[in-house]
Structures are given as C-alpha cells and as structure tokens.
Amino acid sequence: MPNNNPSNAPINTSRHINSRYEESLLGLILTDNKNAPKIVPYLLEEDFAILENQRLFSVFKELFENNISINEENIFTVAKKRNFVQITPLYLSKLYHTAGFSSNIQTYLEELVKLTKLRLIESRLALVQRRLDVEKAINEKDVISDLQNLLLDIDRSQVSADFLTAKEVSDEYFKDLENRHSRDLNELNGLATGYDNLDQITQGLHGGELIIIAARPAMGKTAFALNIASNVAKRKNRRAVFFTLEMSSNQLMGRIYSLNTNVPLQKLKQPQTITDNEFLLINSLKQDVIDKMNLFIDESVNNELNTLLWKCRRLHKVSPIDLIVIDYLQLISSDSNRRNESRQNEIAKISRSLKTLALELNVPIIALSQLSREVEKREDKRPIMSDLRESGNIEQDADIVMFLYRENYYKKQVSQETKDLFGDIGEKIDIIIAKHRNGPTGIFPLWFKMSCGRFINFENEQIAVSSDDDEEEE
C-alpha cells in the first residue's frame, strides 16, 4: 500500500533504509534518557533516512549536547524554534510503541551506519556513471580519484569506537601505566628502532606518531630510514612497509642486501667483483635473515596521496602493520582535481593526512623530507626547523622531527679515528631531534658506513638532551 504521508517518506529513493531500526532507537531515547549517551554520540543526522526521524534525532542531539532533559516539552520547544512541523504529538506517541530493546542498541547502530554507507556508495556511483555518460572529455584519473575518495569517505570506523567516556579512557590509561610500572626501567614503551640513543630519547616509536626525517641530499636519510625499517622487520611478529617513490624495489633490495651483509653496494652493482666468501655470506644471510623479514615494499609509479592512504588501510586490515616509511614526502602528489592549489598548501594537506592515518591505524609513520637550499647559504650548515622545504604544516603535524647532519660532507675530510675503524668509507653523523612533542629533544651521533649504507650505534657517547620544559605547549 503506498505511503501518502510526506513526512514519513524517505529523504531519498534508496532501498537501503530501515525505518523500524530508526524508530527503535528514537523510541529508546524518548522512553528513557539514560539510553541517549549510548546512541546520540555514535550517529550522524544522515544515518536517518526518514525525514521526520532525521529531524527528531537533530532535536535529541541539541538537547543532549546542551545537557537538557529529553522530554516532550523540551522537544516541542526546539522543534518549534527550528520549524520542524513533522514533529507532532501523534508522531511521538507512535515512537513510544516502537521503542526497541536496549540490549539491541549496538545492532541498531551498526545497521544504520551500514545503510548510510550503502546509500553513499549508491549516490556516488550514480554520479560517476552520469559523468561517464555525459562528459565527453572526461579524465580517467579524475574518475579514479572520485572512486578513491568514495572509499575513504565510507571507511568510517566501527560505531562503538568513535567516542569514549572519561572512565573508559582512564581505565585504559591506568592499565597501560600499571603494565609499564612493573617493567624494567630500560624496557621501551614503544617500537624499538635498533638505535640505543634514539630509543632512549623517544622511548621507542609510538602508534599515532608522525616522524619526519629531514636532510639535504646525500646526507643518508633514505639509508637511515631503511635501517630502521629493516631492524623492525627482522624482529618476530613485527611488520614494516616501505614506500619507495624515488627508486625501484630492486634498487632498494640492493641496499637491504648491502646493509645486512656489509658487502659494499658498489660490489653488488658489479657482482663480478664479489669474492667467493662474500657470495657465500650473501647467500646465507638471504635465506636466514632477508627472506624472513616482514618488510613490504611498494614501488608503484602512482604517487597520489589517496592511493597511498588506501594501500596502507588495505594492508593493515589484512594483517596489522607496525611501521610505515615513506621516501619521500615531497614526491607525493595531492588530488588530481586540485591542480591550481599552491604546492605549500598541497604539502600541508599531505602531512595532515599522514598524521591522521597514523592516528587512525595506531601506527608510527616515518616520512622523509627534503630541506631547502637555505642550509647551504649559511656558515653553520646544521639544519633548523625553518629549513623544512615547502614546510606548510609539516612542523605542526609532526610529533618528532629529526635532522641528519654530516659535518665531514662539508669539510670534505674524514678523521683518522674514522679511517682506523672503517677505512675511508665511514664517518660520524649527528642525529638532531629538533622537535619531540611528547618528550625531550637532543643530539646524538651514529656511525654511518657509507659503502653499505649502514648506521651503527656509537658506543659510550654522551647524548645532549634538552627537556624543552620552558617551551610553550602546542
């Protein structure tokens, strides 16, 4: 039988609607205000497809957020102010009888969110189809970008995880505090990088952190990030992802072989120069170490931001990852349909998106970044924050900013101590932690064995640490 009541009609013609579940949730709030905190924070107005239900939920939300009792008097006061003529005594009377069971609240919530996603997919696909039917000079990249944006838009996390009460957060925090309190003082809270001084300052890398490693070309930033990723991936039950936007996976694997075997990269490029003993070592480490590393390499020529975000989400969903490395930030391109956007704004959007992804997946993300040429113009070549190229919001979004500084690169000389230890192929490199949102900053040295791109802990070296207690909180 057709529905002749316009107020009870769907806002759209989609078949992905469940009016009974909508009325069940609204009735639960109406009959008992104690149900409101279990429902209102976890839904959006768009989750209600029936017009009168959507408007009543909007009224409930206003009352709830202003800590006002949700009763008929207050409902009609707000409805009258907002000219919601659909909300009548007869309508509310019906909801008292359609209220669901409080034990089913989670089921109702999840179903409405699912239906919202299906309606969104339906409408966006119809829009894409219209573009394909009508536009003559349509760009396939724009269509792909539209579809990728759709996937990102519908990837709303599960309903129950959107909001947490203070008690829930407090319980989780105290549980973590209790666990760490019982540990050894030297045990890290986060993901170990394999570099003692770095781990001492940061207490390891933590989920949700965006870590920027920045340097001028030839300072070793790709090598440093690859060493960290390799150290993580070699540990049991740890998985790392490396996005190489500047070199092929084959070139990157050559570096992995070199840093793990100590065989110079130049020899791997000219295999005829490899000795029999070195080849036996390479073969042994291939089977025992490299092949067992949980390291995933992406060399895709598609360096668009949405593609990168989607790949991370997809891989993490299949099997959780512990570290993401991106080499490097300035090689990522933003949406193809914003060609007139300034590069600085584009970089700002990219850094914000990476920080959001780190929080969403609860994974540390290391993004490499170039420094501007201003470094070369100064007498003191040590990098500072303002040297971040096209910085945009990089400094603001980053939890940790690390600079690499090789003094010998500028002096064009290597100390006798270094020659004695590594010959002419190694030198001391300073790691400068210039920003650390949740801890101290500091400077510490590592040995950089350039011939094989390997970073090695610098034994018995004092760390210069700054607590930054006097700095203004962000």
URLINRA-V394305 format. One record per residue. N is the residue number from 1. RES is the residue in one letter. PHI is phi as a letter, one per 30 degrees, with the letter a starting at -180 (NA if undefined). BURIAL is 1 if it has 24 or more other ideal C-beta (glycine too) atoms within 12 Angstrom, else 0. Layout:
# URLINRA-V394305
n = <N/N>
res = <RES/RES>
phi = <PHI/PHI>
burial = <BURIAL/BURIAL>
This chain:
# URLINRA-V394305
n = <1/2/3/4/5/6/7/8/9/10/11/12/13/14/15/16/17/18/19/20/21/22/23/24/25/26/27/28/29/30/31/32/33/34/35/36/37/38/39/40/41/42/43/44/45/46/47/48/49/50/51/52/53/54/55/56/57/58/59/60/61/62/63/64/65/66/67/68/69/70/71/72/73/74/75/76/77/78/79/80/81/82/83/84/85/86/87/88/89/90/91/92/93/94/95/96/97/98/99/100/101/102/103/104/105/106/107/108/109/110/111/112/113/114/115/116/117/118/119/120/121/122/123/124/125/126/127/128/129/130/131/132/133/134/135/136/137/138/139/140/141/142/143/144/145/146/147/148/149/150/151/152/153/154/155/156/157/158/159/160/161/162/163/164/165/166/167/168/169/170/171/172/173/174/175/176/177/178/179/180/181/182/183/184/185/186/187/188/189/190/191/192/193/194/195/196/197/198/199/200/201/202/203/204/205/206/207/208/209/210/211/212/213/214/215/216/217/218/219/220/221/222/223/224/225/226/227/228/229/230/231/232/233/234/235/236/237/238/239/240/241/242/243/244/245/246/247/248/249/250/251/252/253/254/255/256/257/258/259/260/261/262/263/264/265/266/267/268/269/270/271/272/273/274/275/276/277/278/279/280/281/282/283/284/285/286/287/288/289/290/291/292/293/294/295/296/297/298/299/300/301/302/303/304/305/306/307/308/309/310/311/312/313/314/315/316/317/318/319/320/321/322/323/324/325/326/327/328/329/330/331/332/333/334/335/336/337/338/339/340/341/342/343/344/345/346/347/348/349/350/351/352/353/354/355/356/357/358/359/360/361/362/363/364/365/366/367/368/369/370/371/372/373/374/375/376/377/378/379/380/381/382/383/384/385/386/387/388/389/390/391/392/393/394/395/396/397/398/399/400/401/402/403/404/405/406/407/408/409/410/411/412/413/414/415/416/417/418/419/420/421/422/423/424/425/426/427/428/429/430/431/432/433/434/435/436/437/438/439/440/441/442/443/444/445/446/447/448/449/450/451/452/453/454/455/456/457/458/459/460/461/462/463/464/465/466/467/468/469/470/471/472/473/474>
res = <M/P/N/N/N/P/S/N/A/P/I/N/T/S/R/H/I/N/S/R/Y/E/E/S/L/L/G/L/I/L/T/D/N/K/N/A/P/K/I/V/P/Y/L/L/E/E/D/F/A/I/L/E/N/Q/R/L/F/S/V/F/K/E/L/F/E/N/N/I/S/I/N/E/E/N/I/F/T/V/A/K/K/R/N/F/V/Q/I/T/P/L/Y/L/S/K/L/Y/H/T/A/G/F/S/S/N/I/Q/T/Y/L/E/E/L/V/K/L/T/K/L/R/L/I/E/S/R/L/A/L/V/Q/R/R/L/D/V/E/K/A/I/N/E/K/D/V/I/S/D/L/Q/N/L/L/L/D/I/D/R/S/Q/V/S/A/D/F/L/T/A/K/E/V/S/D/E/Y/F/K/D/L/E/N/R/H/S/R/D/L/N/E/L/N/G/L/A/T/G/Y/D/N/L/D/Q/I/T/Q/G/L/H/G/G/E/L/I/I/I/A/A/R/P/A/M/G/K/T/A/F/A/L/N/I/A/S/N/V/A/K/R/K/N/R/R/A/V/F/F/T/L/E/M/S/S/N/Q/L/M/G/R/I/Y/S/L/N/T/N/V/P/L/Q/K/L/K/Q/P/Q/T/I/T/D/N/E/F/L/L/I/N/S/L/K/Q/D/V/I/D/K/M/N/L/F/I/D/E/S/V/N/N/E/L/N/T/L/L/W/K/C/R/R/L/H/K/V/S/P/I/D/L/I/V/I/D/Y/L/Q/L/I/S/S/D/S/N/R/R/N/E/S/R/Q/N/E/I/A/K/I/S/R/S/L/K/T/L/A/L/E/L/N/V/P/I/I/A/L/S/Q/L/S/R/E/V/E/K/R/E/D/K/R/P/I/M/S/D/L/R/E/S/G/N/I/E/Q/D/A/D/I/V/M/F/L/Y/R/E/N/Y/Y/K/K/Q/V/S/Q/E/T/K/D/L/F/G/D/I/G/E/K/I/D/I/I/I/A/K/H/R/N/G/P/T/G/I/F/P/L/W/F/K/M/S/C/G/R/F/I/N/F/E/N/E/Q/I/A/V/S/S/D/D/D/E/E/E/E>
phi = <NA/d/c/c/c/d/d/c/d/d/d/b/c/d/d/d/b/b/d/d/d/e/d/d/d/d/d/d/d/d/d/a/e/d/d/e/d/d/b/e/d/c/b/c/e/d/d/c/c/d/e/d/d/d/d/d/d/d/d/e/d/d/d/d/d/c/h/c/e/c/b/d/d/d/d/d/d/d/d/d/d/c/h/c/d/d/d/b/e/d/d/d/e/d/d/e/c/c/e/d/c/d/d/c/e/d/d/d/d/d/d/d/d/d/d/d/d/d/d/d/e/e/d/d/d/d/d/d/d/d/d/d/d/c/d/d/c/d/c/d/d/d/d/d/d/d/d/d/d/d/d/d/d/d/d/d/d/e/e/d/c/d/b/b/d/e/d/d/d/d/d/d/d/d/d/d/d/d/d/d/d/d/d/d/e/d/d/d/d/c/d/d/c/j/c/e/d/d/d/d/d/c/h/i/d/c/e/j/d/c/c/c/c/b/a/d/e/i/d/j/d/d/d/d/d/d/d/d/d/d/d/d/d/d/d/d/i/c/b/b/b/b/c/c/c/c/b/d/d/d/d/d/d/e/d/d/e/d/d/d/c/i/d/e/e/d/d/d/d/b/e/d/d/d/d/d/d/d/d/d/d/e/d/d/d/e/d/d/b/d/d/c/d/d/c/c/c/c/c/e/d/d/c/d/e/d/d/d/d/d/d/d/d/d/d/d/d/d/a/e/c/c/a/b/b/b/b/b/e/d/d/d/c/d/e/d/c/b/d/c/d/d/d/d/d/d/d/d/d/d/d/d/d/d/d/d/d/e/d/d/d/h/b/d/c/c/c/d/b/d/c/d/d/e/e/d/d/c/d/d/d/d/d/b/e/d/d/d/d/h/e/h/c/e/d/d/d/d/d/b/b/c/c/c/b/c/d/d/d/d/d/h/b/b/d/d/d/d/d/d/d/b/i/c/c/b/a/d/b/c/c/c/d/d/b/b/e/c/a/d/c/l/b/b/c/b/d/c/d/d/d/b/i/c/c/b/e/c/d/h/c/d/c/d/c/b/d/h/d/d/d/d/d/d>
burial = <0/0/0/0/0/0/0/1/0/1/1/0/0/0/0/1/1/1/1/1/1/1/1/1/1/1/1/1/1/1/1/0/0/0/1/1/1/1/1/1/0/1/1/0/0/1/1/1/1/1/1/1/1/1/1/1/1/1/1/1/1/1/1/1/0/0/0/0/0/1/0/0/0/1/1/0/0/1/1/0/0/0/0/1/0/1/1/0/0/0/1/1/0/1/1/0/0/1/1/1/0/0/0/0/1/0/0/1/1/1/1/1/1/0/1/1/1/1/1/1/0/0/1/1/0/0/0/1/0/0/0/0/0/0/0/0/0/0/0/0/0/1/0/0/1/1/1/1/1/1/1/1/0/1/1/1/0/0/1/0/0/0/0/0/0/0/0/0/0/0/0/0/0/0/0/0/0/0/0/0/0/0/0/0/0/0/0/0/1/1/1/1/1/1/1/1/1/1/1/1/1/1/1/1/1/1/1/1/1/1/1/1/1/1/1/1/0/0/1/1/1/1/1/1/1/1/1/1/1/1/1/1/1/1/1/0/0/1/1/1/1/1/1/1/1/1/1/0/0/0/0/1/1/1/1/1/1/1/1/1/1/1/1/1/1/0/1/1/0/0/0/0/0/0/0/0/0/0/0/0/0/1/0/0/1/0/0/0/1/1/0/0/1/1/1/1/1/1/0/0/0/0/1/1/1/1/1/1/1/1/1/1/1/0/1/1/0/0/0/0/1/1/1/1/1/1/1/1/1/1/1/1/1/1/1/1/0/0/0/0/0/0/0/0/0/1/1/1/1/1/1/1/1/1/1/1/1/1/0/1/1/1/1/1/1/1/1/1/1/1/1/1/0/0/1/0/0/0/0/0/1/1/1/0/1/0/1/1/1/1/1/1/1/1/1/0/1/1/1/1/1/1/1/1/1/1/0/1/1/0/0/0/0/1/0/0/0/1/0/0/0/1/0/0/1/1/1/1/1/1/1/1/1/1/1/1/1/1/1/1/1/1/1/1/1/1/1/1/1/1/1/1/1/1/1/1/1/1/0/0/0/0/1/0/0/0/0/0/0/0/0/0/0/0>
